[in-house]
Amino acid sequence: MKRKTTRGSDDSRRKPTAGPSSEEDMLAVLVDVNSRREYYMSFIDSFYTMGREYTVMFKYEPDDGSHPEPEIVILRNEPGIGERIFKSIKDKRELQNAFDVFFERFREHGGL
């Protein structure tokens, strides 16, 4: 389980966007509750499907030209008090469904 701290503006109660967000420059700091390790992530999209909310991000790295192409991370949003809580998706079918929804939204809004 990871908790989120946002650098920049964020309204944690906002409705998901109709498509991949223009908030790609939003930087979130995810903190692993077990190891306390911090992960800097850039927001791509959030959406609801099958009664759950998901957030899509990629690992933030300064653009120095020396890192590989970013990989997306899809996390399930869990209700929490105060900070938002994200959980890894361990069920392969749930993860595939979330990816399919995200990819369709991405294609509808000019990606690929």
Backbone as CSV, one residue per row, in Angstrom:
resi,resn,N_x,N_y,N_z,CA_x,CA_y,CA_z,C_x,C_y,C_z
1,MET,0.840,-1.150,0.000,0.000,0.000,0.000,0.898,1.230,0.000
2,LYS,0.476,2.215,-0.746,1.246,3.441,-0.839,0.343,4.624,-0.526
3,ARG,0.899,5.635,0.110,0.187,6.881,0.368,0.743,7.939,-0.554
4,LYS,-0.073,8.912,-0.877,0.337,9.945,-1.824,0.456,11.289,-1.138
5,THR,1.523,11.962,-1.455,1.683,13.366,-1.126,1.884,14.061,-2.454
6,THR,1.174,15.154,-2.681,1.259,15.813,-3.980,2.077,17.079,-3.886
7,ARG,2.939,17.278,-4.870,3.656,18.540,-5.007,2.922,19.320,-6.078
8,GLY,2.396,20.457,-5.731,1.595,21.227,-6.677,0.141,21.148,-6.265
9,SER,-0.745,21.633,-7.104,-2.154,21.659,-6.732,-2.807,20.315,-6.981
10,ASP,-3.721,19.958,-6.069,-4.458,18.709,-6.213,-5.747,18.823,-5.422
11,ASP,-6.837,18.422,-6.025,-8.100,18.319,-5.315,-8.435,16.842,-5.293
12,SER,-8.210,16.179,-4.177,-8.359,14.732,-4.113,-9.796,14.279,-4.301
13,ARG,-10.733,15.193,-4.278,-12.126,14.815,-4.481,-12.594,15.111,-5.896
14,ARG,-11.703,15.469,-6.762,-12.100,15.832,-8.122,-12.614,14.613,-8.871
15,LYS,-13.512,14.868,-9.787,-14.020,13.814,-10.658,-12.940,13.467,-11.666
16,PRO,-12.863,12.194,-12.091,-11.868,11.857,-13.107,-12.180,12.588,-14.404
17,THR,-11.171,12.835,-15.165,-11.345,13.541,-16.426,-12.008,12.630,-17.437
18,ALA,-12.537,13.220,-18.491,-13.180,12.432,-19.538,-12.164,11.626,-20.320
19,GLY,-10.933,12.006,-20.261,-9.874,11.297,-20.970,-8.577,11.524,-20.248
20,PRO,-7.489,11.042,-20.809,-6.202,11.281,-20.176,-6.034,12.765,-19.870
21,SER,-5.569,13.049,-18.688,-5.569,14.403,-18.155,-4.503,15.294,-18.743
22,SER,-4.762,16.586,-18.646,-3.756,17.573,-19.008,-2.872,17.875,-17.805
23,GLU,-3.050,17.142,-16.709,-2.281,17.359,-15.495,-0.999,16.528,-15.492
24,GLU,-0.486,16.191,-16.668,0.673,15.319,-16.746,1.878,15.867,-16.008
25,ASP,1.883,17.176,-15.759,3.009,17.758,-15.058,2.854,17.684,-13.541
26,MET,1.746,17.112,-13.041,1.560,16.984,-11.606,2.498,15.906,-11.079
27,LEU,3.252,16.246,-10.067,4.193,15.317,-9.470,3.635,14.835,-8.143
28,ALA,3.592,13.527,-7.956,3.131,12.935,-6.705,4.290,12.182,-6.075
29,VAL,4.331,12.189,-4.773,5.322,11.412,-4.044,4.567,10.284,-3.359
30,LEU,4.812,9.046,-3.797,4.181,7.885,-3.179,5.140,7.336,-2.141
31,VAL,4.625,7.048,-0.960,5.444,6.515,0.118,4.956,5.112,0.435
32,ASP,5.844,4.126,0.293,5.516,2.747,0.630,5.360,2.669,2.149
33,VAL,4.190,2.206,2.622,3.941,2.204,4.062,4.791,1.178,4.798
34,ASN,5.303,0.179,4.097,6.147,-0.826,4.745,7.609,-0.404,4.795
35,SER,8.163,-0.015,3.653,9.592,0.314,3.584,9.881,1.795,3.816
36,ARG,8.842,2.646,3.740,8.969,4.111,3.846,9.729,4.717,2.673
37,ARG,9.988,3.939,1.635,10.674,4.436,0.448,9.743,5.363,-0.322
38,GLU,10.315,6.444,-0.871,9.539,7.404,-1.651,9.728,7.150,-3.140
39,TYR,8.633,7.288,-3.883,8.647,7.146,-5.334,8.053,8.423,-5.916
40,TYR,8.778,9.074,-6.800,8.292,10.289,-7.459,7.599,9.876,-8.749
41,MET,6.326,10.246,-8.875,5.510,9.798,-9.993,4.837,10.989,-10.666
42,SER,4.670,10.884,-11.977,3.925,11.877,-12.752,2.559,11.298,-13.093
43,PHE,1.537,12.099,-12.898,0.153,11.705,-13.133,-0.146,11.663,-14.629
44,ILE,-0.857,10.624,-15.062,-1.310,10.527,-16.451,-2.831,10.604,-16.523
45,ASP,-3.529,9.775,-15.748,-4.978,9.682,-15.867,-5.553,9.057,-14.603
46,SER,-6.844,9.270,-14.385,-7.585,8.507,-13.384,-8.981,8.279,-13.942
47,PHE,-9.572,7.157,-13.567,-10.875,6.783,-14.113,-11.542,5.770,-13.195
48,TYR,-12.863,5.610,-13.400,-13.642,4.603,-12.700,-13.993,3.497,-13.676
49,THR,-13.951,2.266,-13.195,-14.465,1.131,-13.952,-14.816,0.029,-12.964
50,MET,-15.903,-0.655,-13.225,-16.362,-1.763,-12.400,-16.430,-1.378,-10.917
51,GLY,-16.877,-0.143,-10.651,-17.087,0.296,-9.285,-15.847,0.698,-8.512
52,ARG,-14.709,0.787,-9.186,-13.463,1.163,-8.516,-12.789,2.298,-9.266
53,GLU,-11.978,3.058,-8.527,-11.219,4.149,-9.141,-9.765,3.717,-9.286
54,TYR,-9.185,4.066,-10.430,-7.792,3.733,-10.733,-7.045,4.996,-11.132
55,THR,-5.747,5.003,-10.871,-4.879,6.102,-11.264,-3.716,5.533,-12.056
56,VAL,-3.371,6.219,-13.147,-2.259,5.802,-14.002,-1.158,6.848,-13.874
57,MET,0.054,6.379,-13.605,1.207,7.266,-13.429,2.431,6.647,-14.093
58,PHE,3.498,7.441,-14.184,4.794,6.886,-14.569,5.852,7.485,-13.661
59,LYS,6.942,6.740,-13.487,8.016,7.183,-12.598,8.648,8.448,-13.148
60,TYR,8.729,9.454,-12.310,9.325,10.728,-12.703,10.839,10.643,-12.598
61,GLU,11.496,11.048,-13.664,12.948,11.180,-13.665,13.268,12.459,-14.411
62,PRO,14.176,13.276,-13.879,14.547,14.494,-14.600,15.002,14.154,-16.015
63,ASP,14.647,14.988,-16.964,14.971,14.727,-18.369,16.431,15.051,-18.654
64,ASP,17.292,14.068,-18.376,18.715,14.251,-18.668,19.154,13.389,-19.851
65,GLY,18.193,12.676,-20.455,18.479,11.878,-21.640,19.147,10.545,-21.369
66,SER,19.330,10.181,-20.111,20.064,8.949,-19.816,19.200,7.835,-19.238
67,HIS,17.890,7.990,-19.275,17.045,6.945,-18.717,16.169,6.328,-19.807
68,PRO,15.718,5.083,-19.585,14.885,4.404,-20.589,13.496,5.020,-20.668
69,GLU,12.742,4.586,-21.661,11.362,5.040,-21.814,10.583,4.722,-20.538
70,PRO,9.697,5.619,-20.122,8.944,5.374,-18.884,7.946,4.231,-19.050
71,GLU,7.687,3.544,-17.965,6.675,2.499,-17.926,5.531,3.002,-17.062
72,ILE,4.301,2.718,-17.492,3.160,3.178,-16.704,2.932,2.253,-15.512
73,VAL,2.307,2.814,-14.502,1.909,2.080,-13.308,0.429,2.369,-13.104
74,ILE,-0.363,1.312,-12.949,-1.788,1.475,-12.680,-2.027,1.026,-11.245
75,LEU,-2.590,1.916,-10.440,-2.850,1.633,-9.034,-4.333,1.790,-8.739
76,ARG,-4.830,0.973,-7.825,-6.218,1.077,-7.389,-6.278,2.107,-6.263
77,ASN,-7.225,3.028,-6.356,-7.426,4.031,-5.300,-8.308,3.415,-4.227
78,GLU,-7.923,3.582,-2.984,-8.704,3.082,-1.857,-9.184,4.269,-1.035
79,PRO,-10.383,4.160,-0.469,-10.862,5.252,0.371,-9.954,5.413,1.587
80,GLY,-9.725,6.641,1.964,-8.894,6.918,3.128,-9.262,8.276,3.694
81,ILE,-8.793,8.537,4.864,-9.036,9.832,5.504,-7.782,10.668,5.311
82,GLY,-7.948,11.847,4.730,-6.777,12.709,4.506,-6.084,12.364,3.206
83,GLU,-4.901,11.778,3.295,-4.127,11.461,2.096,-4.797,10.347,1.302
84,ARG,-4.587,10.384,-0.005,-5.126,9.321,-0.853,-4.269,8.083,-0.685
85,ILE,-4.894,6.923,-0.777,-4.191,5.654,-0.626,-4.308,4.887,-1.931
86,PHE,-3.175,4.395,-2.418,-3.125,3.604,-3.635,-2.636,2.205,-3.279
87,LYS,-3.188,1.206,-3.972,-2.742,-0.170,-3.763,-2.331,-0.773,-5.090
88,SER,-1.325,-1.630,-5.026,-0.922,-2.396,-6.202,-2.052,-3.346,-6.562
89,ILE,-2.166,-3.647,-7.840,-3.194,-4.581,-8.310,-2.518,-5.925,-8.527
90,LYS,-2.879,-6.897,-7.718,-2.246,-8.213,-7.797,-3.016,-9.182,-8.691
91,ASP,-4.318,-8.963,-8.839,-5.149,-9.831,-9.673,-4.920,-9.490,-11.141
92,LYS,-4.467,-10.452,-11.928,-4.121,-10.203,-13.335,-5.325,-9.768,-14.160
93,ARG,-6.497,-10.324,-13.877,-7.688,-9.933,-14.642,-8.094,-8.494,-14.332
94,GLU,-8.022,-8.122,-13.062,-8.350,-6.743,-12.690,-7.371,-5.770,-13.341
95,LEU,-6.084,-6.112,-13.313,-5.071,-5.251,-13.921,-5.279,-5.144,-15.427
96,GLN,-5.575,-6.265,-16.089,-5.802,-6.243,-17.533,-7.022,-5.400,-17.872
97,ASN,-8.094,-5.523,-17.080,-9.290,-4.721,-17.316,-8.979,-3.233,-17.160
98,ALA,-8.255,-2.873,-16.104,-7.899,-1.466,-15.884,-7.031,-0.958,-17.028
99,PHE,-6.078,-1.768,-17.484,-5.228,-1.355,-18.600,-6.060,-1.162,-19.861
100,ASP,-6.973,-2.098,-20.143,-7.809,-1.992,-21.342,-8.633,-0.702,-21.332
101,VAL,-9.204,-0.360,-20.178,-9.986,0.878,-20.071,-9.081,2.079,-20.306
102,PHE,-7.921,2.104,-19.650,-6.987,3.220,-19.839,-6.559,3.329,-21.297
103,PHE,-6.200,2.211,-21.925,-5.705,2.242,-23.300,-6.778,2.752,-24.256
104,GLU,-8.020,2.346,-24.045,-9.118,2.830,-24.888,-9.291,4.338,-24.714
105,ARG,-9.224,4.820,-23.483,-9.318,6.261,-23.232,-8.155,6.990,-23.901
106,PHE,-6.984,6.418,-23.818,-5.784,6.997,-24.425,-5.958,7.111,-25.943
107,ARG,-6.432,6.032,-26.573,-6.646,6.044,-28.031,-7.714,7.050,-28.426
108,GLU,-8.791,7.129,-27.656,-9.877,8.065,-27.967,-9.427,9.518,-27.934
109,HIS,-8.385,9.806,-27.194,-7.926,11.184,-27.033,-6.615,11.457,-27.753
110,GLY,-6.392,10.732,-28.845,-5.274,11.066,-29.717,-3.993,10.293,-29.524
111,GLY,-3.956,9.368,-28.585,-2.757,8.543,-28.425,-2.740,7.448,-29.465
112,LEU,-1.609,6.972,-29.818,-1.400,5.890,-30.790,-2.365,5.930,-31.930
